[in-house]
Amino acid sequence: MRISRCALHQFVYQWYASADYRPAGHADYGSFVATTHALWWNGIKPVFVDIDPETCNLDPDKIEAAITPHTTAIMPVHVYGRPCDTARIQEIADKYGLKVIYDAAHAFGVKVGGESILNAGDMSTLSFHATKSV
């Protein structure tokens, strides 16, 4: 099991066991299959949102159309070391009261404005798998 998937699974499990739990939760995201597994293992239905063809990251312009009353989180992936538009994603999350959980397996050491991309959102997960650049 990837470290990133383990961390994500544990976070989702703890979060849903806490007071933030919302039954029949949904998470809007675009990600690798391991993220989908972490959601399904915790009884959460993933809702897929399309990517920006220029960056291959979750397209912030398409997130709001996927949000329903059951949505509990946005789960973007920083793809190939290119960070997502964290400011826009956080703005949407704040507007709807959603958590933001980043899959940062491809963004080890990435900084934006001199700050680690891992500081964005409510949580970021990493991977030390051999296919990731460290």
N, C-alpha and C positions, 0 to 999 in steps of 0.2 A: 504494500500500500504506500502511495506517495505521502511524504510528510505534509504537503499542502492539503491533500485530501483529508488526512487525519485531523489536521488543525481545523479545517473548515467543518468537518463533521462534528467535532467536539464543540466548536463555537455555536453551530446551529442547534445542537442538542441542548447546551446550557442556556442559550437564549430562549428557546421555546419552553424550557422548564421553568423559566423565570416569570416575573409578572408581565413581561412584554408579550407573552404568548397570545396569539390570536388563532382560534380554531380555523381549520381549513385554509391555512395561510398559503399565499402565493408569493413567489419571488420572480421578479422580472430581470432577465439577464441574458447574456450571450457568453458561452463558456465551453470549456473542455468537458468531456463526459464525466470526469471525476466530480465536478461541481454538481452536476445533475444527480449523481449517486448520493452525495451528501444531503441533498434536499429530499430525495425519495426515501432514504433511510429514516428520515425524521418526519415523514408524512406530509411533506410540503410539495405542492404542485409547481413545477417550474413553468414559467411563461417566457417564451423566447422572444427577443427583440432583435431586429436586424442590425447589421453593422454599417459603419461608414466605409464605403469602398476605398477611400483614400488611406485611412489609417488602420483598417481591419478591426477597430475597436467598436464597442457598443455606440450606436448613434444616439446622442442625447435628444435629437429632434423626434425620435420615434418612441421614446420611453413613455411619455405621458399617455399616448394612445393605448398602451398595454396595461396601464394601472387600473385596477378594479377595487371595490371595497375590501376584497380579500388580500390584496397585495400587502406584504409586510417588509419587503426589502428589495433593493436593487443590487445586483451582483455582477459588476463589470469585470472584464479581464484586460489587463495591460498587455497587449499582444506585441511580441517581438521587441520588447524594450521600449516601445512607444507608449507613453502614458495616456490614459483616457483623459477626456476633458473633465477633470475632477471638480472644477468649480461649477460647471453647469449641472453635473450629476448631483452634486450636493444641494444645489439650489432646488432641484426637482424633489429630492428626498425631503428637504426641509418643508417644502410646500405641502407635501402629503403625509408628513410624519413617518417616513420610512427609514430603515437602517440602510447603510451602504457597506457592503462587504466586498472587498477587492480580491481577485485572484491575481496576485503579483508574481506568479512563478516565473514569468518572463522579464520581470522588472527589477531583479536583484541589483542594488546599487544605483538605480535611476533617481535622479534629482530634478526637481522643477523649481526654478527660482532659488536654487541653493538649498532646498529642503527635500528630504527623502520623500519619495512618492508613497512610502509606507505609512506616512502620517495622515494620508487622506482617508476620509470615511470613518466608519466605526471600527473597522478591522481590515487588515490585509494579511493574506497567507502567502508563504513562500514555498519553494520546492528546492531540494538539493539533489534532484534526479540528475543523472548523467547528461541528459539532453538539454539542461538549462545552463545558460552562461553565467559563470560566477567570476 
